[in-house]
């Protein structure tokens, strides 16, 4: 998957932010921006500048997820690739190693206490993130970031990855999103967002799988997103019924985390191009040479984007986050769903198998969402299915 943008293709605003930070490297900085504004791209170019200006300095780029770590590593080449150390935030805190320059992505999802520890291990610190996309109850709020990092703030306002339609859908889900104020969706592709009802869950699983696989290409995988690991398991067992294969093994805990190795091996042994991606399992590089469909949670997809994104089982009673979390943070489910829908850079398929869709989906503007009724299994030979 290609995501790196060469310097000569950066926008005037992106270059101005990069130049502004470069003139004040001794200060901490915070690159803010709505999904698709290129925060990670800008911070990557900042790393290249610092590496060129400080040939002996130690550099560390901290990502929030393993999947994002794998993707970011493909953006560095030559001497910078050999010098930059890329770690997840948990690995960074475990290693307890100090660095001259630390670059932290998705800062809003770091716990305030962890952010303080990361700051203590950094001589110079630069962060990127959007408070409106905080998807963990314990993540750092804007005031936590300002108090701990004390940064100079920069806002990116041009939206390159999302179309205007996708932006409008995201803002319908999370009306309180502030970072988008004054922003401009510069991508002009005319993309329709589909909302698809199904009478039965089995029909939905069959259609989602067939359509996701049909649209997948080498270097351009499809992704199916779920709010929980239990939802992934439920989808997978029903998919096995559809494909007439043995059910995948239940995902067990090993060393404090879910072990998806047997799960992924099961699909590989059955010649099914399906991979769970997240928590150090699966790899984006696998999709470079063959069509693949990835299964991910909303949370583990953070920071990534795909041409075709499927979000099934958005039923009226679907739980996106737990009740206790909502009691402490009433907008958390909206922010998590907001992150999920903004993983799409072109096509977004929302579906449900209940009488009504989830309330956050039911209220999407009819002007930007097309409801499509599937009366039969999609024909893989018909490219104009929609």
C-alpha positions as CSV (number, residue, x, y, z in Angstrom):
1,X,0.0,0.0,0.0
2,X,1.4,3.3,-1.1
3,X,0.9,6.3,1.2
4,X,4.0,8.4,1.1
5,X,3.7,11.8,-0.7
6,X,6.9,13.3,-2.2
7,X,7.8,16.8,-1.0
8,X,7.1,18.3,-4.4
9,X,3.5,17.1,-4.1
10,X,2.8,18.6,-0.7
11,X,0.3,21.5,-0.6
12,X,1.3,25.1,0.0
13,X,-0.2,24.8,3.5
14,X,1.6,21.5,4.3
15,X,4.9,23.1,3.3
16,X,4.2,26.2,5.3
17,X,3.6,24.1,8.4
18,X,6.7,22.1,7.7
19,X,8.8,25.3,7.3
20,X,7.3,26.9,10.4
21,X,8.2,24.0,12.6
22,X,11.7,23.7,11.0
23,X,12.4,27.3,12.1
24,X,11.5,26.5,15.7
25,X,12.9,23.0,16.2
26,X,13.9,23.8,19.8
27,X,10.2,24.0,20.7
28,X,7.6,21.2,20.9
29,X,4.9,21.2,18.2
30,X,1.5,19.7,17.6
31,X,0.3,19.1,14.1
32,X,-3.5,19.0,14.1
33,X,-6.0,18.1,11.4
34,X,-9.1,16.3,10.3
35,X,-8.8,12.8,9.0
36,X,-7.2,12.9,5.6
37,X,-5.3,16.2,6.0
38,X,-1.9,14.5,5.9
39,X,-0.7,14.8,9.5
40,X,1.5,11.7,9.2
41,X,2.8,12.7,5.8
42,X,4.0,16.1,7.2
43,X,5.6,14.6,10.3
44,X,7.4,12.1,8.1
45,X,8.9,15.0,6.1
46,X,9.8,16.7,9.3
47,X,11.7,13.6,10.4
48,X,13.7,13.7,7.1
49,X,14.5,17.4,7.7
50,X,15.7,16.8,11.3
51,X,17.8,13.8,10.2
52,X,19.5,15.9,7.5
53,X,20.1,18.9,9.9
54,X,21.2,16.7,12.9
55,X,23.3,13.9,11.5
56,X,24.3,12.5,14.9
57,X,21.0,12.9,16.7
58,X,18.9,9.9,17.7
59,X,15.4,9.8,16.2
60,X,12.3,7.8,17.2
61,X,8.9,7.7,15.5
62,X,6.2,6.4,17.9
63,X,3.0,5.0,16.4
64,X,-0.1,3.9,18.2
65,X,-0.7,0.5,16.5
66,X,1.5,-2.3,15.0
67,X,-0.3,-2.0,11.7
68,X,0.5,1.7,11.5
69,X,4.1,1.0,12.5
70,X,4.4,-1.4,9.5
71,X,2.9,1.1,7.1
72,X,5.0,4.0,8.3
73,X,8.2,2.0,7.9
74,X,7.6,1.9,4.1
75,X,7.8,5.7,3.9
76,X,11.5,6.0,4.8
77,X,14.4,5.3,2.5
78,X,18.2,5.5,2.4
79,X,20.1,7.0,5.4
80,X,16.9,8.1,7.1
81,X,15.5,4.6,7.1
82,X,18.7,3.3,8.8
83,X,18.6,6.0,11.4
84,X,15.0,6.3,12.4
85,X,13.7,3.9,15.1
86,X,10.0,3.1,14.8
87,X,8.1,1.8,17.8
88,X,4.6,1.5,19.2
89,X,4.0,3.6,22.3
90,X,3.9,0.5,24.5
91,X,7.3,-0.7,23.1
92,X,8.8,2.8,23.6
93,X,7.6,2.9,27.3
94,X,8.9,-0.6,27.9
95,X,12.3,0.1,26.5
96,X,12.7,3.3,28.5
97,X,15.4,4.6,26.1
98,X,15.9,8.4,25.7
99,X,16.0,10.0,22.2
100,X,17.1,13.4,21.0
101,X,14.0,13.8,18.8
102,X,10.7,12.0,19.3
103,X,7.8,12.1,16.9
104,X,4.5,10.8,18.2
105,X,1.5,10.1,16.0
106,X,-2.1,9.8,17.3
107,X,-1.2,11.6,20.4
108,X,-4.9,11.9,21.6
109,X,-5.0,8.1,22.2
110,X,-2.1,8.1,24.6
111,X,-3.0,8.0,28.3
112,X,-2.0,11.3,30.0
113,X,0.4,9.4,32.4
114,X,2.0,7.7,29.5
115,X,2.3,10.9,27.6
116,X,4.1,12.4,30.6
117,X,6.6,9.5,30.6
118,X,7.2,9.8,26.8
119,X,7.9,13.5,27.2
120,X,10.4,12.7,29.9
121,X,12.3,10.4,27.6
122,X,12.4,13.0,24.8
123,X,14.8,15.9,24.4
124,X,12.7,17.4,21.7
125,X,9.1,16.3,21.0
126,X,6.7,16.7,18.1
127,X,3.2,15.2,18.1
128,X,0.4,14.8,15.6
129,X,-3.3,14.0,16.2
130,X,-6.8,15.2,16.4
131,X,-8.7,15.4,19.7
132,X,-12.0,14.7,17.9
133,X,-10.6,11.3,17.0
134,X,-9.9,10.1,20.5
135,X,-11.2,6.6,20.7
136,X,-10.2,5.5,24.1
137,X,-11.9,6.7,27.3
138,X,-8.6,7.1,29.0
139,X,-6.9,8.9,26.0
140,X,-5.4,12.3,26.4
141,X,-7.8,15.2,26.1
142,X,-6.8,18.5,24.4
143,X,-6.0,20.1,27.8
144,X,-3.8,17.1,28.8
145,X,-1.8,17.4,25.6
146,X,-1.4,21.1,26.0
147,X,-0.4,20.8,29.7
148,X,2.1,18.0,29.1
149,X,3.7,18.9,25.8
150,X,3.2,22.7,25.8
151,X,3.3,22.7,22.1
152,X,3.1,25.3,19.3
153,X,-0.1,24.2,17.5
154,X,-0.5,24.0,13.7
155,X,-3.7,23.2,11.9
156,X,-4.0,21.4,8.5
157,X,-7.3,22.3,6.9
158,X,-7.2,20.7,3.4
159,X,-8.7,17.3,3.3
160,X,-6.9,15.2,0.7
161,X,-7.9,11.6,1.4
162,X,-11.6,12.0,2.0
163,X,-14.2,13.2,-0.5
164,X,-16.6,15.9,0.5
165,X,-19.4,13.2,0.8
166,X,-17.3,11.1,3.2
167,X,-16.5,14.2,5.2
168,X,-20.2,15.1,5.5
169,X,-21.0,11.6,6.6
170,X,-18.3,11.7,9.3
171,X,-19.5,15.1,10.5
172,X,-23.1,13.8,10.7
173,X,-21.9,11.1,13.0
174,X,-19.8,13.5,15.1
175,X,-21.3,17.0,14.7
176,X,-19.1,18.3,17.5
177,X,-15.9,17.8,15.4
178,X,-14.2,21.2,15.6
179,X,-11.0,20.6,13.7
180,X,-12.9,20.6,10.4
181,X,-14.0,24.2,10.8
182,X,-12.8,26.1,7.8
183,X,-11.5,23.0,6.1
184,X,-11.8,22.2,2.4
185,X,-12.3,18.8,0.9
186,X,-10.0,19.1,-2.2
187,X,-10.6,15.6,-3.5
188,X,-13.2,15.9,-6.3
189,X,-14.1,12.2,-7.0
190,X,-17.8,11.6,-7.2
191,X,-18.2,8.7,-4.7
192,X,-21.5,7.4,-3.5
193,X,-21.8,6.0,0.1
194,X,-24.0,2.9,0.2
195,X,-26.3,1.9,3.0
196,X,-27.5,-1.7,2.5
197,X,-30.2,-3.5,4.5
198,X,-30.4,-7.3,4.7
199,X,-33.1,-9.6,6.0
200,X,-30.7,-12.1,7.5
201,X,-27.2,-11.9,8.9
202,X,-26.1,-14.8,6.8
203,X,-27.1,-12.9,3.6
204,X,-25.2,-9.9,4.8
205,X,-22.0,-11.9,5.6
206,X,-22.2,-13.6,2.1
207,X,-22.6,-10.3,0.3
208,X,-20.0,-8.4,2.2
209,X,-17.4,-11.1,1.7
210,X,-18.1,-11.6,-2.0
211,X,-18.1,-7.9,-2.7
212,X,-15.0,-7.1,-0.6
213,X,-13.1,-9.9,-2.4
214,X,-14.3,-8.8,-5.8
215,X,-13.0,-5.3,-5.2
216,X,-9.7,-6.3,-3.8
217,X,-6.6,-5.9,-5.9
218,X,-2.8,-6.5,-5.4
219,X,-1.6,-3.4,-3.5
220,X,-5.2,-2.3,-2.9
221,X,-6.9,-4.6,-0.3
222,X,-10.4,-4.3,1.0
223,X,-11.1,-4.1,4.7
224,X,-14.1,-5.2,6.8
225,X,-14.3,-3.3,10.1
226,X,-16.0,-4.4,13.4
227,X,-16.5,-2.7,16.8
228,X,-15.3,-5.7,18.8
229,X,-13.3,-9.0,18.5
230,X,-16.5,-10.9,19.3
231,X,-18.1,-9.4,16.2
232,X,-15.1,-10.5,14.1
233,X,-15.5,-14.1,15.5
234,X,-19.3,-14.1,14.7
235,X,-18.7,-12.9,11.2
236,X,-15.9,-15.4,10.6
237,X,-17.9,-18.4,11.8
238,X,-20.8,-17.5,9.5
239,X,-18.4,-16.9,6.6
240,X,-17.0,-20.4,7.2
241,X,-20.6,-21.7,6.7
242,X,-20.9,-19.8,3.5
243,X,-17.6,-21.1,2.2
244,X,-18.3,-24.6,3.4
245,X,-15.1,-24.8,5.4
246,X,-14.3,-25.7,9.0
247,X,-15.0,-22.9,11.4
248,X,-11.8,-21.0,12.4
249,X,-10.4,-21.7,15.9
250,X,-11.5,-19.5,18.7
251,X,-9.0,-16.8,19.4
252,X,-7.4,-17.4,22.8
253,X,-5.4,-15.2,25.0
254,X,-1.6,-15.7,25.2
255,X,0.7,-13.5,27.3
256,X,-2.0,-11.1,28.0
257,X,-3.3,-10.5,24.4
258,X,-5.4,-12.3,21.8
259,X,-3.4,-14.7,19.7
260,X,-4.7,-14.5,16.1
261,X,-1.9,-16.8,14.7
262,X,-4.1,-20.0,14.5
263,X,-6.9,-17.9,13.1
264,X,-4.9,-16.5,10.2
265,X,-3.3,-19.9,9.6
266,X,-6.7,-21.5,9.3
267,X,-7.7,-19.2,6.4
268,X,-4.4,-19.6,4.7
269,X,-4.6,-23.4,4.9
270,X,-8.1,-23.2,3.3
271,X,-6.8,-20.9,0.5
272,X,-9.0,-18.1,1.6
273,X,-7.5,-14.6,1.1
274,X,-8.6,-13.4,4.5
275,X,-6.3,-12.0,7.2
276,X,-6.9,-10.5,10.7
277,X,-4.7,-7.4,10.8
278,X,-3.8,-5.7,14.1
279,X,-2.0,-6.2,17.4
280,X,1.2,-7.4,15.5
281,X,-0.8,-10.1,13.6
282,X,-1.0,-10.0,9.8
283,X,0.9,-7.6,7.6
284,X,0.0,-4.9,5.1
285,X,2.9,-6.1,2.9
286,X,1.0,-9.4,2.3
287,X,-1.4,-7.5,0.1
288,X,1.2,-6.0,-2.2
289,X,1.3,-9.0,-4.5
290,X,-2.1,-10.6,-4.2
291,X,-5.8,-9.6,-3.5
292,X,-6.5,-9.8,0.2
293,X,-9.4,-8.9,2.5
294,X,-8.5,-7.7,6.0
295,X,-10.6,-8.0,9.2
296,X,-9.9,-5.3,11.7
297,X,-11.5,-3.7,14.7
298,X,-12.4,0.0,14.5
299,X,-9.6,0.7,17.0
300,X,-6.8,-1.1,15.2
301,X,-7.6,0.5,11.9
302,X,-6.7,3.9,13.4
303,X,-4.3,5.9,11.1
304,X,-4.8,3.6,8.1
305,X,-6.9,4.1,5.0
306,X,-8.3,1.8,2.3
307,X,-10.1,2.3,-1.1
308,X,-12.9,0.0,-0.1
309,X,-14.2,-0.1,3.5
310,X,-17.1,-2.4,4.6
311,X,-18.8,-1.9,8.0
312,X,-21.4,-4.6,8.5
313,X,-23.9,-5.4,11.3
314,X,-24.6,-1.7,12.1
315,X,-27.9,-2.9,13.7
316,X,-30.2,-0.9,15.9
317,X,-28.9,-2.8,19.0
318,X,-25.2,-3.0,18.0
319,X,-22.9,-2.0,20.8
320,X,-20.0,0.1,19.6
321,X,-18.5,0.7,23.0
322,X,-19.6,-0.5,26.4
323,X,-22.2,1.0,28.6
324,X,-19.8,2.0,31.4
325,X,-17.5,3.7,28.9
326,X,-20.5,5.7,27.6
327,X,-21.5,6.8,31.1
328,X,-18.0,8.3,31.5
329,X,-17.7,9.6,28.0
330,X,-21.1,10.0,26.2
331,X,-19.6,10.8,22.8
332,X,-17.2,7.9,22.7
333,X,-19.3,5.6,20.5
334,X,-19.7,8.5,18.0
335,X,-15.9,9.1,17.9
336,X,-15.1,5.4,17.4
337,X,-17.6,5.1,14.5
338,X,-16.3,8.5,13.2
339,X,-12.8,6.9,13.0
340,X,-14.2,3.8,11.3
341,X,-16.0,5.6,8.5
342,X,-13.0,7.9,7.8
343,X,-10.8,4.9,7.0
344,X,-12.3,5.0,3.5
345,X,-10.6,7.1,0.9
346,X,-13.1,6.2,-1.8
347,X,-15.9,3.7,-1.2
348,X,-17.8,3.1,2.0
349,X,-20.3,0.3,2.4
350,X,-22.5,0.4,5.5
351,X,-24.9,-2.5,6.1
352,X,-27.3,-3.9,8.7
353,X,-29.6,-6.9,9.2
354,X,-32.2,-5.5,11.6
355,X,-35.4,-3.6,11.1
356,X,-33.6,-0.3,11.4
357,X,-29.9,0.6,11.3
358,X,-27.9,1.9,14.3
359,X,-29.2,5.3,15.4
360,X,-25.9,7.0,14.3
361,X,-26.3,5.6,10.9
362,X,-30.1,6.1,10.6
363,X,-29.6,9.8,10.9
364,X,-27.1,10.1,8.1
365,X,-28.2,12.7,5.5
366,X,-30.1,11.2,2.6
367,X,-28.3,13.7,0.3
368,X,-25.0,11.9,0.6
369,X,-26.0,8.3,1.4
370,X,-27.6,6.0,-1.2
371,X,-29.7,3.1,0.2
372,X,-29.3,0.0,-1.9
373,X,-31.4,-3.1,-1.6
374,X,-29.6,-6.4,-2.5
375,X,-32.1,-8.9,-3.7
376,X,-29.7,-11.5,-4.9
377,X,-26.0,-12.5,-4.5
378,X,-23.7,-10.1,-6.3
379,X,-22.5,-11.2,-9.7
380,X,-18.7,-11.1,-9.7
381,X,-18.7,-10.6,-13.5
382,X,-20.8,-7.4,-13.2
383,X,-18.4,-4.5,-12.5
384,X,-21.4,-2.2,-12.5
385,X,-23.2,-4.0,-9.6
386,X,-23.7,-0.5,-8.1
